[in-house]
Amino acid sequence: MISFGAATPSRFNPGDAEATLLRTAEDPFPHTRSIAVSSFGRGSVTDGKRAPAPLRRRASTALLAVLLGSALAGCTAHPDPVSPPAISATPTLFIASDSTASDYAANRYPQSGWGTFIGCALTGVKVDNRAIGGRSTRTFIDEGRWNALRQSLKAGDTVLIQFGHNDASKSKPERFAAPETSYRQNLVSFIADVRAAGATPILLTPVARRSFEGEKAKADFPEYSAIVRELAASLNVELIDLESRSRQLLDQLGREASRAYYLHYPAGTYPAFPKGIEDDTHFSEVGARHIANLVAEGLAQSAAPVARHVSADRRDLMIDTPLGSSQCR
């Protein structure tokens, strides 16, 4: 009787199994071991002599059946202990960011984040906006927000990652993350976590503030944008250069017209700001819609799976008269 050792549980690879079976069919025994046949037709293992061809063919057939049965049994009896991530039926687009992308309560209107409106440009995708004001990569991790997002990920999802405004707050050490060290390391960690879940990370450079030098918009966080671009290139991560895109938008609008895209209102205009407001960081409804359009444009031009879900008709994001709500239309 020919005996076989117990199979070690492993991933069943049809290609490997097929190759093994084909090799065995050519000669069921290694060249240093063969079957000698007694007068009673029973086999014993000896060295140096090959069994007659008819017996080798019969043994070959029997061995093929045993090996195939063992491989198939291994598929059911020994499942891979690490199953691949389940693919979400309807993919989710997560946003990990700060106040520039955050959702806001109705009583904060007209203050708006671009993450509120990105769904207006998508079809067949759910949006889960985890952006929240005042957060840097450091505090997003320290408060458990990143871990909660990570645990919600499924294969096929997408995560937009935009930080930098609060990471640069040296006056607030609980937020501060130096660009070359902590900020970079945190982004690398985010990318690894997203990919481990079978999802797609997309990096965004920090969106521009309404900040001008002469008639040209300037970058207020160039060191952070540089790190994002470098990581996107070195780690092969999709990039939306939102800083560059938003600066180009500000250049087109000019210093005065761009006020309407940020929070510039006199006293008494809105209950949320009874004393008025002059804010060149946070967006009005119209501004948030137009920034969301820039993000959607970047998504559509990317190689990420979510690109096919971006609508070509994005008129809801290109209006110049506010609707007075966070609805698409």
One Martini backbone bead per residue (centre of mass of N, CA, C, O) as a GRO file, in nm:
protein
  329
    1MET     BB    1   0.098   0.035   0.021
    2ILE     BB    2   0.034   0.369  -0.037
    3SER     BB    3   0.145   0.648   0.144
    4PHE     BB    4   0.036   0.968   0.284
    5GLY     BB    5   0.084   1.255   0.401
    6ALA     BB    6  -0.026   1.504   0.564
    7ALA     BB    7  -0.180   1.783   0.484
    8THR     BB    8  -0.110   2.115   0.449
    9PRO     BB    9  -0.258   2.387   0.512
   10SER     BB   10  -0.372   2.573   0.221
   11ARG     BB   11  -0.380   2.741  -0.055
   12PHE     BB   12  -0.570   2.687  -0.336
   13ASN     BB   13  -0.403   2.636  -0.648
   14PRO     BB   14  -0.488   2.552  -0.958
   15GLY     BB   15  -0.217   2.586  -1.105
   16ASP     BB   16  -0.041   2.413  -0.914
   17ALA     BB   17  -0.207   2.154  -0.926
   18GLU     BB   18  -0.183   2.107  -1.228
   19ALA     BB   19   0.125   2.084  -1.241
   20THR     BB   20   0.149   1.842  -1.050
   21LEU     BB   21  -0.027   1.642  -1.213
   22LEU     BB   22   0.141   1.648  -1.474
   23ARG     BB   23   0.406   1.542  -1.352
   24THR     BB   24   0.290   1.271  -1.236
   25ALA     BB   25   0.193   1.145  -1.511
   26GLU     BB   26   0.479   1.081  -1.624
   27ASP     BB   27   0.580   0.994  -1.311
   28PRO     BB   28   0.475   0.857  -1.006
   29PHE     BB   29   0.791   0.830  -0.953
   30PRO     BB   30   1.079   0.864  -0.850
   31HIS     BB   31   1.387   0.774  -0.984
   32THR     BB   32   1.475   0.621  -0.692
   33ARG     BB   33   1.171   0.504  -0.712
   34SER     BB   34   0.995   0.184  -0.720
   35ILE     BB   35   0.791  -0.081  -0.845
   36ALA     BB   36   0.760  -0.407  -0.736
   37VAL     BB   37   0.635  -0.722  -0.851
   38SER     BB   38   0.461  -0.968  -0.743
   39SER     BB   39   0.284  -1.260  -0.792
   40PHE     BB   40   0.030  -1.103  -0.639
   41GLY     BB   41   0.033  -0.781  -0.729
   42ARG     BB   42   0.203  -0.642  -0.514
   43GLY     BB   43   0.353  -0.361  -0.385
   44SER     BB   44   0.698  -0.260  -0.351
   45VAL     BB   45   0.961  -0.079  -0.229
   46THR     BB   46   1.233   0.003  -0.444
   47ASP     BB   47   1.548  -0.002  -0.614
   48GLY     BB   48   1.628   0.054  -0.974
   49LYS     BB   49   1.332  -0.043  -1.064
   50ARG     BB   50   1.089  -0.066  -1.299
   51ALA     BB   51   0.784  -0.094  -1.369
   52PRO     BB   52   0.563  -0.193  -1.556
   53ALA     BB   53   0.373  -0.011  -1.769
   54PRO     BB   54   0.084  -0.097  -1.685
   55LEU     BB   55   0.126  -0.029  -1.382
   56ARG     BB   56   0.206   0.265  -1.412
   57ARG     BB   57  -0.064   0.352  -1.530
   58ARG     BB   58  -0.240   0.261  -1.291
   59ALA     BB   59  -0.089   0.425  -1.075
   60SER     BB   60  -0.126   0.696  -1.205
   61THR     BB   61  -0.434   0.705  -1.190
   62ALA     BB   62  -0.459   0.668  -0.884
   63LEU     BB   63  -0.283   0.910  -0.798
   64LEU     BB   64  -0.447   1.130  -0.933
   65ALA     BB   65  -0.702   1.083  -0.768
   66VAL     BB   66  -0.581   1.136  -0.490
   67LEU     BB   67  -0.467   1.421  -0.536
   68LEU     BB   68  -0.730   1.556  -0.623
   69GLY     BB   69  -0.892   1.485  -0.371
   70SER     BB   70  -0.702   1.629  -0.173
   71ALA     BB   71  -0.724   1.914  -0.290
   72LEU     BB   72  -1.034   1.942  -0.268
   73ALA     BB   73  -1.051   1.884   0.034
   74GLY     BB   74  -0.873   2.129   0.117
   75CYS     BB   75  -1.086   2.346   0.040
   76THR     BB   76  -1.292   2.253   0.278
   77ALA     BB   77  -1.115   2.158   0.533
   78HIS     BB   78  -0.890   2.410   0.460
   79PRO     BB   79  -0.936   2.706   0.507
   80ASP     BB   80  -0.846   3.013   0.480
   81PRO     BB   81  -0.779   3.210   0.757
   82VAL     BB   82  -0.738   3.450   0.532
   83SER     BB   83  -0.969   3.631   0.410
   84PRO     BB   84  -1.084   3.814   0.183
   85PRO     BB   85  -1.219   4.096   0.135
   86ALA     BB   86  -1.517   4.222   0.119
   87ILE     BB   87  -1.726   4.329  -0.130
   88SER     BB   88  -1.896   4.601  -0.191
   89ALA     BB   89  -2.184   4.658  -0.347
   90THR     BB   90  -2.171   4.957  -0.232
   91PRO     BB   91  -1.967   5.192  -0.250
   92THR     BB   92  -1.747   5.393  -0.045
   93LEU     BB   93  -1.689   5.739   0.031
   94PHE     BB   94  -1.438   5.859   0.217
   95ILE     BB   95  -1.368   6.128   0.461
   96ALA     BB   96  -1.049   6.263   0.562
   97SER     BB   97  -1.069   6.564   0.760
   98ASP     BB   98  -1.168   6.894   0.786
   99SER     BB   99  -1.346   7.192   0.778
  100THR     BB  100  -1.333   7.211   0.455
  101ALA     BB  101  -1.518   6.919   0.445
  102SER     BB  102  -1.736   6.950   0.635
  103ASP     BB  103  -2.016   6.916   0.799
  104TYR     BB  104  -2.319   7.115   0.867
  105ALA     BB  105  -2.535   7.267   1.036
  106ALA     BB  106  -2.799   7.469   0.967
  107ASN     BB  107  -2.704   7.694   1.188
  108ARG     BB  108  -2.425   7.747   0.997
  109TYR     BB  109  -2.533   7.898   0.785
  110PRO     BB  110  -2.311   7.910   0.504
  111GLN     BB  111  -2.134   7.706   0.614
  112SER     BB  112  -1.910   7.491   0.417
  113GLY     BB  113  -1.827   7.174   0.276
  114TRP     BB  114  -1.715   6.979   0.019
  115GLY     BB  115  -1.823   6.701   0.131
  116THR     BB  116  -2.133   6.767   0.105
  117PHE     BB  117  -2.118   6.780  -0.241
  118ILE     BB  118  -1.983   6.527  -0.377
  119GLY     BB  119  -2.245   6.352  -0.420
  120CYS     BB  120  -2.354   6.525  -0.669
  121ALA     BB  121  -2.119   6.365  -0.863
  122LEU     BB  122  -2.246   6.081  -0.783
  123THR     BB  123  -2.289   5.730  -0.875
  124GLY     BB  124  -2.317   5.442  -0.688
  125VAL     BB  125  -2.236   5.610  -0.417
  126LYS     BB  126  -2.133   5.641  -0.098
  127VAL     BB  127  -2.118   5.892   0.161
  128ASP     BB  128  -1.857   5.927   0.425
  129ASN     BB  129  -1.823   6.197   0.636
  130ARG     BB  130  -1.533   6.243   0.866
  131ALA     BB  131  -1.505   6.526   0.877
  132ILE     BB  132  -1.343   6.773   1.106
  133GLY     BB  133  -1.291   7.026   1.292
  134GLY     BB  134  -0.950   7.084   1.391
  135ARG     BB  135  -0.803   6.855   1.231
  136SER     BB  136  -0.543   6.636   1.226
  137THR     BB  137  -0.364   6.367   1.193
  138ARG     BB  138  -0.317   6.345   1.495
  139THR     BB  139  -0.615   6.382   1.609
  140PHE     BB  140  -0.750   6.168   1.431
  141ILE     BB  141  -0.601   5.946   1.587
  142ASP     BB  142  -0.623   6.013   1.897
  143GLU     BB  143  -0.958   6.005   1.878
  144GLY     BB  144  -1.028   5.740   1.685
  145ARG     BB  145  -1.116   5.809   1.386
  146TRP     BB  146  -0.942   5.628   1.212
  147ASN     BB  147  -1.017   5.355   1.333
  148ALA     BB  148  -1.318   5.375   1.263
  149LEU     BB  149  -1.281   5.391   0.961
  150ARG     BB  150  -1.118   5.132   0.916
  151GLN     BB  151  -1.351   4.940   1.030
  152SER     BB  152  -1.550   5.031   0.776
  153LEU     BB  153  -1.399   4.898   0.563
  154LYS     BB  154  -1.413   4.794   0.218
  155ALA     BB  155  -1.390   4.647  -0.053
  156GLY     BB  156  -1.398   4.919  -0.297
  157ASP     BB  157  -1.329   5.152  -0.150
  158THR     BB  158  -1.285   5.507  -0.065
  159VAL     BB  159  -1.017   5.747   0.037
  160LEU     BB  160  -1.013   6.074   0.136
  161ILE     BB  161  -0.705   6.270   0.198
  162GLN     BB  162  -0.717   6.584   0.397
  163PHE     BB  163  -0.436   6.764   0.513
  164GLY     BB  164  -0.263   7.067   0.704
  165HIS     BB  165  -0.388   7.313   0.843
  166ASN     BB  166  -0.350   7.184   1.146
  167ASP     BB  167  -0.061   7.070   1.131
  168ALA     BB  168   0.057   7.381   1.121
  169SER     BB  169  -0.008   7.430   1.438
  170LYS     BB  170   0.226   7.539   1.654
  171SER     BB  171   0.032   7.673   1.880
  172LYS     BB  172  -0.089   7.357   1.868
  173PRO     BB  173   0.052   7.075   1.978
  174GLU     BB  174  -0.192   6.869   1.951
  175ARG     BB  175  -0.181   6.915   1.622
  176PHE     BB  176   0.101   6.909   1.549
  177ALA     BB  177   0.272   6.819   1.228
  178ALA     BB  178   0.546   6.756   1.088
  179PRO     BB  179   0.604   6.712   0.761
  180GLU     BB  180   0.874   6.515   0.764
  181THR     BB  181   0.734   6.331   0.988
  182SER     BB  182   0.446   6.293   1.119
  183TYR     BB  183   0.279   6.350   0.867
  184ARG     BB  184   0.408   6.139   0.688
  185GLN     BB  185   0.360   5.890   0.871
  186ASN     BB  186   0.050   5.914   0.881
  187LEU     BB  187  -0.001   5.878   0.578
  188VAL     BB  188   0.131   5.603   0.546
  189SER     BB  189  -0.063   5.463   0.741
  190PHE     BB  190  -0.322   5.519   0.587
  191ILE     BB  191  -0.250   5.375   0.327
  192ALA     BB  192  -0.205   5.092   0.447
  193ASP     BB  193  -0.489   5.052   0.569
  194VAL     BB  194  -0.653   5.078   0.310
  195ARG     BB  195  -0.513   4.850   0.149
  196ALA     BB  196  -0.569   4.618   0.356
  197ALA     BB  197  -0.894   4.650   0.287
  198GLY     BB  198  -0.920   4.691  -0.038
  199ALA     BB  199  -0.877   4.989  -0.077
  200THR     BB  200  -0.868   5.342  -0.191
  201PRO     BB  201  -0.632   5.580  -0.188
  202ILE     BB  202  -0.658   5.950  -0.172
  203LEU     BB  203  -0.470   6.228  -0.224
  204LEU     BB  204  -0.471   6.564  -0.080
  205THR     BB  205  -0.410   6.871  -0.103
  206PRO     BB  206  -0.437   7.157   0.046
  207VAL     BB  207  -0.658   7.378   0.040
  208ALA     BB  208  -0.704   7.693  -0.043
  209ARG     BB  209  -0.675   7.999   0.050
  210ARG     BB  210  -0.752   8.343   0.064
  211SER     BB  211  -0.442   8.401  -0.081
  212PHE     BB  212  -0.243   8.685  -0.175
  213GLU     BB  213  -0.002   8.784  -0.437
  214GLY     BB  214  -0.135   9.017  -0.553
  215GLU     BB  215  -0.300   8.834  -0.823
  216LYS     BB  216  -0.197   8.572  -0.670
  217ALA     BB  217  -0.231   8.277  -0.550
  218LYS     BB  218  -0.126   8.114  -0.253
  219ALA     BB  219   0.064   7.900  -0.059
  220ASP     BB  220   0.032   7.809   0.293
  221PHE     BB  221   0.127   7.472   0.256
  222PRO     BB  222   0.391   7.367   0.093
  223GLU     BB  223   0.518   7.138   0.269
  224TYR     BB  224   0.263   6.955   0.266
  225SER     BB  225   0.221   6.928  -0.036
  226ALA     BB  226   0.497   6.799  -0.094
  227ILE     BB  227   0.447   6.536   0.062
  228VAL     BB  228   0.202   6.439  -0.093
  229ARG     BB  229   0.337   6.421  -0.370
  230GLU     BB  230   0.567   6.229  -0.291
  231LEU     BB  231   0.389   5.991  -0.195
  232ALA     BB  232   0.228   5.946  -0.450
  233ALA     BB  233   0.479   5.870  -0.620
  234SER     BB  234   0.630   5.651  -0.433
  235LEU     BB  235   0.335   5.482  -0.367
  236ASN     BB  236   0.118   5.487  -0.587
  237VAL     BB  237  -0.089   5.733  -0.547
  238GLU     BB  238  -0.356   5.899  -0.575
  239LEU     BB  239  -0.393   6.244  -0.701
  240ILE     BB  240  -0.520   6.557  -0.566
  241ASP     BB  241  -0.436   6.888  -0.652
  242LEU     BB  242  -0.603   7.112  -0.471
  243GLU     BB  243  -0.423   7.349  -0.447
  244SER     BB  244  -0.383   7.408  -0.749
  245ARG     BB  245  -0.680   7.416  -0.834
  246SER     BB  246  -0.772   7.644  -0.633
  247ARG     BB  247  -0.573   7.860  -0.728
  248GLN     BB  248  -0.680   7.878  -1.015
  249LEU     BB  249  -0.960   7.970  -0.933
  250LEU     BB  250  -0.867   8.232  -0.790
  251ASP     BB  251  -0.732   8.358  -1.035
  252GLN     BB  252  -0.996   8.378  -1.204
  253LEU     BB  253  -1.159   8.552  -0.997
  254GLY     BB  254  -1.008   8.700  -0.785
  255ARG     BB  255  -1.001   8.885  -0.509
  256GLU     BB  256  -1.303   8.984  -0.498
  257ALA     BB  257  -1.483   8.744  -0.612
  258SER     BB  258  -1.375   8.528  -0.395
  259ARG     BB  259  -1.542   8.610  -0.145
  260ALA     BB  260  -1.803   8.432  -0.216
  261TYR     BB  261  -1.640   8.150  -0.136
  262TYR     BB  262  -1.641   8.271   0.140
  263LEU     BB  263  -1.657   8.430   0.465
  264HIS     BB  264  -1.837   8.731   0.370
  265TYR     BB  265  -2.018   8.910   0.620
  266PRO     BB  266  -2.229   9.111   0.747
  267ALA     BB  267  -2.405   9.216   0.983
  268GLY     BB  268  -2.717   9.032   0.985
  269THR     BB  269  -2.725   8.816   0.751
  270TYR     BB  270  -2.668   8.577   0.964
  271PRO     BB  271  -2.729   8.399   1.250
  272ALA     BB  272  -2.443   8.263   1.272
  273PHE     BB  273  -2.337   8.588   1.214
  274PRO     BB  274  -2.427   8.862   1.379
  275LYS     BB  275  -2.126   9.019   1.344
  276GLY     BB  276  -2.003   8.883   1.133
  277ILE     BB  277  -1.756   8.791   0.864
  278GLU     BB  278  -1.389   8.713   0.811
  279ASP     BB  279  -1.313   8.431   0.600
  280ASP     BB  280  -1.030   8.258   0.424
  281THR     BB  281  -1.095   7.933   0.477
  282HIS     BB  282  -1.398   7.915   0.466
  283PHE     BB  283  -1.699   7.814   0.317
  284SER     BB  284  -1.938   7.862   0.120
  285GLU     BB  285  -2.165   7.722  -0.062
  286VAL     BB  286  -2.043   7.798  -0.335
  287GLY     BB  287  -1.752   7.722  -0.269
  288ALA     BB  288  -1.800   7.421  -0.197
  289ARG     BB  289  -1.906   7.338  -0.471
  290HIS     BB  290  -1.653   7.413  -0.640
  291ILE     BB  291  -1.457   7.230  -0.487
  292ALA     BB  292  -1.610   6.967  -0.542
  293ASN     BB  293  -1.565   6.985  -0.846
  294LEU     BB  294  -1.258   6.953  -0.833
  295VAL     BB  295  -1.263   6.673  -0.704
  296ALA     BB  296  -1.432   6.534  -0.924
  297GLU     BB  297  -1.234   6.587  -1.150
  298GLY     BB  298  -1.004   6.424  -1.022
  299LEU     BB  299  -1.152   6.156  -1.013
  300ALA     BB  300  -1.213   6.130  -1.321
  301GLN     BB  301  -0.885   6.141  -1.389
  302SER     BB  302  -0.844   5.888  -1.255
  303ALA     BB  303  -0.760   5.530  -1.178
  304ALA     BB  304  -0.987   5.493  -1.002
  305PRO     BB  305  -1.280   5.322  -0.959
  306VAL     BB  306  -1.456   5.586  -0.895
  307ALA     BB  307  -1.448   5.730  -1.175
  308ARG     BB  308  -1.713   5.584  -1.297
  309HIS     BB  309  -1.906   5.759  -1.080
  310VAL     BB  310  -1.868   6.019  -1.235
  311SER     BB  311  -2.032   6.283  -1.337
  312ALA     BB  312  -2.065   6.495  -1.615
  313ASP     BB  313  -2.304   6.629  -1.458
  314ARG     BB  314  -2.217   6.939  -1.257
  315ARG     BB  315  -2.418   7.186  -1.211
  316ASP     BB  316  -2.460   7.186  -0.895
  317LEU     BB  317  -2.136   7.288  -0.866
  318MET     BB  318  -2.171   7.569  -1.071
  319ILE     BB  319  -2.297   7.777  -0.903
  320ASP     BB  320  -2.364   8.142  -0.810
  321THR     BB  321  -2.634   8.074  -0.656
  322PRO     BB  322  -2.764   8.018  -0.373
  323LEU     BB  323  -2.993   7.781  -0.216
  324GLY     BB  324  -2.982   7.748   0.116
  325SER     BB  325  -2.840   7.455   0.106
  326SER     BB  326  -2.726   7.099   0.096
  327GLN     BB  327  -2.852   7.049  -0.154
  328CYS     BB  328  -2.812   6.989  -0.481
  329ARG     BB  329  -3.128   7.129  -0.577
   0.00000   0.00000   0.00000
